[in-house]
Amino acid sequence: MSETAKLQQRWEAALMGTYGTPPIALVSGSGCQVVDADGRTYLDLVAGIAVSALGHAHPAVVEAVRRQVATIAHTSNLYINPVALELAERLVALVGDDSARVFLCNDGATANEAAIKAVLRMQAGRRRFVAAERSFHGRTLGALALTGKAAIREPFGPFGIEVEFVPYGDGEALASAVDETTAAVFLEPTLGEAGVVPPPAGYLTSARAACDAAGAVLVIDEVQGGIARTGKWFAHQHEGVVPDLITLAKGLGGGLPIGACIGIGAAASALQRGDHGSTFGGNPVSCAAALAVIDVIETEGLLDHVEELGRQWSADLAAGGVELVTGVRGRGLWLALETKAGAAPAIEFASRDRGFIVNATGPDAVRLAPPLILTADAARTFSEALPGIVSEAASAVRLSA
């Protein structure tokens, strides 16, 4: 029995079945490479779902975590934590608005929960939200209420807020749904879990205008798209829009759990003492890792690198002209292969068989969200392998038909 199979047996005997049984067990990593329990090496093009921004075992993150855990690992929210304070100051600077204030938490769902409570504090008497069909904002009940996927939302309703879902990217539908009863509009700058689906140009600008006209709050969920993933610190900055609230997580910690809710203008003071809290939020070790991530992105010019490599890689992937792949969408190092219906899982499997980790987010999209340090040469290895991968996937699809 392989080491992976042994770990799968132990997994099934000890863990709840929320994820099924994963196909491989990853035990170590370095840079953009990961190694499974049987010693096989893969090029990681998912980065733990856009989390490992600097790849695996990056020296700056390792040293920051080592130094911090040896100094003080936890303080709670009862005391000032200088590392969390520094991170909050850096995030305010990245937003570019001195009015901004930060709430630090554990992940994307808890960042969105904080944003929901901030909205409800700001909008007395309004509890109606507008969100996008096919969106994803988290699995906790508040965040789930805003998630536009009925199959994962409806078994757990009813929820404490009313949400109207509109087609993503349709500015007219959004404007029609926002009125004087609307508390907030919750949007991703690109749909992540739906398969990296970008909006048309001007969509976020139109959302900002609709919110301003109705007195509604605009919340941009940057959990997956933020921290240089698209070549800017925040994906909404490609349109120059200023939200009222921004939520962050994933890539911010470079592999350690952290989240943030950032309020701008009036939203910065929406939550007052006692309104919200998090025992682990602003944990010094996670904050130290986040500061290292920001430092490396700045000092190594990764914003430009991500934008340039993403543009070239997208073109290379689209030029392949391979069977089953109909196009490439996204921006920076947040891309998706558009596939013929039902082909994406087979492409994920065939990619893994050839040493590449990618992610089928559904039947017709394969997500690519590699570490931001991915090199052009490494990206090219996948582009060049793609025809063979798709040929293998096509055979599997035909056999299963």
C-alpha positions in Angstrom: 0.0 0.0 0.0 1.3 3.4 -0.9 2.0 6.1 1.8 -0.8 8.2 0.2 -3.3 5.3 0.5 -2.3 4.8 4.2 -2.9 8.4 4.9 -6.2 8.3 3.0 -7.4 5.4 5.3 -6.4 7.4 8.4 -8.2 10.5 7.0 -11.4 8.6 6.5 -11.2 7.2 10.0 -10.6 10.5 11.7 -12.1 13.4 9.8 -15.6 14.5 8.9 -16.5 13.9 5.2 -16.8 17.6 4.3 -14.1 17.4 1.7 -14.4 13.7 0.6 -11.0 11.9 0.6 -8.3 14.1 -1.1 -6.5 12.4 -4.0 -2.9 13.1 -2.8 -1.2 14.0 0.5 1.2 16.9 0.3 4.0 16.7 2.9 6.6 19.4 1.9 7.2 22.2 -0.5 9.9 24.7 -1.7 9.2 27.6 -3.9 6.6 26.6 -6.4 7.2 22.9 -6.0 5.4 20.5 -3.6 6.1 16.9 -2.8 3.6 14.2 -1.9 3.8 11.4 0.6 5.2 9.0 -2.0 8.0 11.4 -3.0 6.5 12.7 -6.2 7.1 16.4 -7.1 4.5 18.7 -8.6 4.5 22.3 -9.9 1.9 24.0 -7.7 -0.3 26.2 -9.8 -3.0 26.6 -7.2 -1.0 27.7 -4.1 -3.5 26.4 -1.6 -6.3 28.3 -3.4 -4.4 31.6 -3.9 -3.0 31.5 -0.4 0.7 30.7 -0.7 1.6 34.0 -2.3 5.3 33.6 -2.0 5.3 29.8 -2.6 6.4 27.3 0.0 9.1 27.8 2.7 10.0 31.3 1.4 13.0 32.4 3.5 11.4 35.7 4.4 8.2 34.1 5.8 10.1 31.3 7.5 12.4 33.8 9.3 9.5 36.2 10.2 7.5 33.3 11.7 10.5 31.8 13.5 11.5 35.1 15.0 8.0 36.0 16.1 7.0 32.6 17.6 10.2 32.8 19.6 9.3 36.3 20.9 5.5 36.1 21.6 3.0 33.9 19.8 -0.3 35.2 21.1 -1.6 38.1 23.1 -5.4 38.1 22.4 -7.3 41.3 21.7 -7.0 42.6 25.4 -3.6 44.2 24.7 -1.8 46.1 22.0 0.1 43.8 19.7 2.8 45.9 17.9 3.0 43.4 15.0 -0.7 43.6 14.3 -0.5 47.4 14.7 2.2 47.6 12.1 0.2 45.4 9.7 -2.9 47.5 10.1 -0.8 50.6 9.3 0.6 48.9 6.2 -2.8 48.0 5.0 -4.1 51.5 5.5 -1.1 52.7 3.4 -1.9 50.1 0.6 -5.5 51.3 0.5 -4.2 54.8 0.1 -6.8 56.6 2.3 -5.8 57.8 5.8 -9.4 57.5 6.9 -9.2 53.7 6.6 -9.3 51.5 9.7 -8.6 47.7 10.0 -10.2 44.8 11.8 -8.0 41.8 11.9 -9.5 38.3 12.0 -8.8 34.7 10.9 -9.9 34.2 7.3 -12.2 35.4 4.5 -15.4 34.3 6.0 -14.8 36.1 9.3 -13.7 39.2 7.4 -17.0 39.1 5.5 -18.9 38.6 8.8 -17.2 41.7 10.2 -18.2 43.6 7.0 -21.8 42.5 7.4 -22.0 43.8 11.0 -20.3 47.0 10.0 -23.0 47.5 7.3 -25.8 46.8 9.7 -24.4 49.4 12.2 -24.2 52.0 9.4 -27.6 51.3 7.9 -30.1 51.5 10.7 -33.4 50.0 9.5 -32.0 48.4 6.3 -31.3 44.7 6.2 -31.5 44.0 2.5 -28.4 43.2 0.6 -27.6 42.7 -3.1 -25.1 40.1 -4.2 -24.1 38.3 -7.4 -25.3 34.9 -8.7 -22.5 32.3 -8.6 -20.6 34.4 -6.0 -18.8 33.0 -3.0 -18.2 34.8 0.2 -17.7 32.1 2.8 -19.4 29.2 4.7 -20.4 30.9 8.0 -24.0 31.8 8.1 -23.7 35.5 7.4 -21.2 35.0 4.6 -23.2 32.1 3.3 -26.3 34.2 3.0 -24.5 36.3 0.5 -23.1 33.4 -1.5 -24.8 33.0 -4.8 -24.7 29.2 -5.0 -28.1 27.8 -4.1 -26.8 24.2 -3.6 -24.5 25.2 -0.7 -26.7 28.0 0.7 -30.3 26.8 0.8 -29.8 23.8 3.1 -28.8 26.2 5.9 -31.4 29.0 5.6 -33.2 31.0 6.6 -30.7 33.7 7.4 -30.8 36.9 9.4 -30.5 39.2 6.4 -32.4 39.4 3.1 -30.4 39.0 0.0 -31.3 39.6 -3.7 -29.0 37.9 -6.2 -28.4 39.5 -9.6 -26.4 38.3 -12.6 -22.7 39.1 -12.2 -21.5 41.7 -14.6 -24.9 43.0 -15.5 -24.8 46.7 -14.5 -28.4 47.4 -15.4 -29.7 44.5 -13.3 -27.6 45.6 -10.4 -28.8 49.2 -10.6 -32.4 48.0 -10.8 -32.0 46.0 -7.6 -30.4 48.8 -5.5 -32.8 51.2 -3.9 -33.5 53.1 -0.7 -34.1 49.8 1.1 -30.7 48.4 0.2 -28.1 48.2 3.0 -25.2 47.1 0.9 -23.9 45.6 -2.3 -21.5 42.8 -1.9 -19.3 41.9 -4.9 -16.1 40.1 -5.8 -13.9 42.0 -8.3 -13.8 38.8 -10.3 -15.8 35.6 -9.4 -13.2 33.3 -7.9 -14.9 30.0 -7.0 -17.2 30.3 -10.1 -14.1 29.9 -12.3 -12.2 33.2 -12.3 -15.0 35.1 -14.2 -14.1 38.8 -14.6 -16.7 41.5 -15.0 -17.0 43.7 -18.1 -15.1 47.0 -17.9 -16.9 49.6 -15.8 -19.0 47.1 -13.8 -17.5 48.1 -10.4 -17.8 51.7 -11.3 -21.5 51.3 -12.1 -21.9 49.4 -8.8 -20.3 52.4 -7.0 -22.7 54.8 -8.7 -25.7 52.7 -7.9 -24.7 52.5 -4.2 -24.1 56.3 -4.1 -27.5 57.0 -5.6 -29.3 54.9 -3.1 -27.2 55.5 0.0 -26.0 51.9 0.0 -22.6 50.6 1.2 -20.3 49.0 -1.4 -18.3 46.0 -0.1 -15.6 44.5 -2.3 -14.6 41.0 -1.3 -10.8 40.8 -2.2 -10.3 37.6 -0.3 -9.0 35.8 -3.4 -8.2 38.7 -5.7 -6.2 40.9 -3.2 -2.6 41.2 -2.3 -1.1 41.4 -5.8 -2.9 38.4 -7.3 -3.9 40.5 -10.4 -0.9 42.8 -10.5 -2.3 45.5 -8.2 -2.6 45.3 -4.4 -6.4 45.0 -4.8 -8.2 43.8 -7.9 -10.8 46.6 -7.8 -7.9 49.1 -8.2 -7.9 48.3 -11.9 -11.0 50.4 -12.2 -10.0 53.0 -9.6 -13.1 52.4 -7.5 -13.1 53.3 -3.8 -15.3 50.8 -1.8 -16.7 51.5 1.6 -15.4 48.1 2.9 -12.7 45.7 1.7 -12.3 42.2 2.9 -9.0 40.3 2.7 -7.5 36.9 3.6 -5.8 34.1 1.6 -2.6 35.6 0.1 -2.2 38.1 2.9 -0.7 35.5 5.3 1.4 33.7 2.7 0.2 30.4 4.1 -0.7 31.3 7.7 -4.4 32.0 8.6 -5.3 35.7 8.7 -8.1 37.9 7.5 -8.9 41.6 7.5 -11.9 43.9 7.1 -10.9 47.4 6.1 -13.4 50.3 6.4 -13.0 53.5 4.5 -14.6 56.9 5.3 -17.8 56.5 7.4 -17.4 52.7 7.4 -14.1 53.0 9.3 -15.9 53.9 12.5 -19.0 51.7 12.0 -18.0 49.1 14.6 -17.5 50.5 18.1 -16.2 48.9 21.3 -18.0 45.7 22.0 -19.6 45.3 18.6 -17.2 42.6 17.4 -14.1 40.6 18.4 -11.8 37.8 17.6 -9.6 35.9 20.1 -7.1 34.9 17.4 -7.5 37.9 15.1 -4.3 39.8 14.7 -2.2 36.9 16.0 1.4 38.1 16.1 2.8 35.1 14.1 0.3 35.5 11.3 0.8 39.2 11.2 4.6 38.8 11.1 4.1 36.5 8.1 1.8 39.0 6.4 4.3 41.8 6.9 7.0 39.6 5.2 4.6 38.9 2.3 4.0 42.6 1.8 7.7 43.4 2.1 8.7 40.8 -0.5 6.0 41.9 -3.0 7.3 45.5 -2.7 11.1 44.9 -2.7 11.0 42.2 -5.5 8.7 44.1 -7.8 6.1 41.4 -7.8 3.2 43.7 -8.8 4.9 44.3 -12.2 6.0 40.7 -12.4 2.5 39.3 -11.9 1.0 41.6 -14.5 3.6 40.9 -17.1 3.8 37.2 -16.6 0.0 36.9 -16.4 -0.3 38.6 -19.7 2.3 36.4 -21.4 1.1 33.2 -19.8 -2.5 33.9 -20.8 -1.4 34.4 -24.4 0.7 31.3 -24.4 -2.1 29.2 -23.0 -4.7 30.6 -25.4 -2.3 30.0 -28.4 -2.2 26.3 -27.7 -5.4 25.7 -29.7 -5.9 22.4 -27.9 -9.0 20.2 -27.9 -11.5 20.8 -25.0 -10.0 24.2 -24.1 -12.0 27.0 -25.6 -10.3 30.0 -24.1 -8.4 31.6 -21.2 -9.8 34.3 -18.9 -8.7 36.3 -15.9 -5.9 38.8 -15.1 -2.4 38.5 -13.6 -1.8 35.2 -12.0 -5.5 34.5 -11.5 -6.6 32.7 -14.6 -8.9 30.0 -15.8 -8.9 27.7 -18.7 -12.4 27.7 -20.2 -13.2 24.1 -21.2 -16.0 22.3 -23.0 -18.7 21.2 -20.6 -17.6 18.4 -18.3 -13.9 18.4 -19.3 -12.4 20.4 -16.4 -12.2 17.5 -13.9 -10.5 15.3 -16.5 -7.9 18.1 -17.2 -7.2 18.5 -13.5 -6.6 14.7 -13.2 -4.4 14.6 -16.3 -2.4 17.6 -15.1 -1.7 15.9 -11.8 -0.7 12.8 -13.6 2.0 14.8 -15.4 3.2 16.7 -12.3 1.0 19.9 -12.3 -1.5 20.8 -9.6 -4.4 22.8 -11.0 -8.0 23.1 -9.8 -11.3 22.4 -11.6 -13.8 24.8 -10.0 -16.6 23.1 -11.9 -17.3 21.2 -15.1 -16.1 23.9 -17.5 -13.2 25.9 -15.8 -9.7 25.0 -14.6 -8.4 27.6 -12.1 -4.7 28.7 -12.1 -3.7 30.7 -9.1 0.0 29.9 -8.6 2.5 31.5 -6.2 3.3 35.1 -7.2 6.9 34.1 -7.5 6.2 31.7 -10.4 8.9 32.2 -13.1 8.3 32.5 -16.8 10.2 29.3 -17.4 8.0 27.4 -14.9 4.8 28.8 -16.4 6.1 27.7 -19.8 6.5 24.1 -18.7 2.7 24.0 -18.1 1.9 25.8 -21.4 4.1 23.3 -23.3 2.6 20.3 -21.5 -1.0 21.4 -22.0 -1.6 19.8 -25.4 -0.5 16.4 -24.0 -2.5 16.9 -20.8 -5.7 17.8 -22.8 -5.2 14.8 -25.2 -5.1 12.5 -22.2 -8.1 14.2 -20.7 -10.0 14.0 -24.0 -9.4 10.2 -24.1 -10.8 9.9 -20.5 -13.8 12.0 -21.4 -14.6 9.8 -24.4 -14.1 6.6 -22.4 -16.5 7.8 -19.8 -19.2 9.0 -22.3 
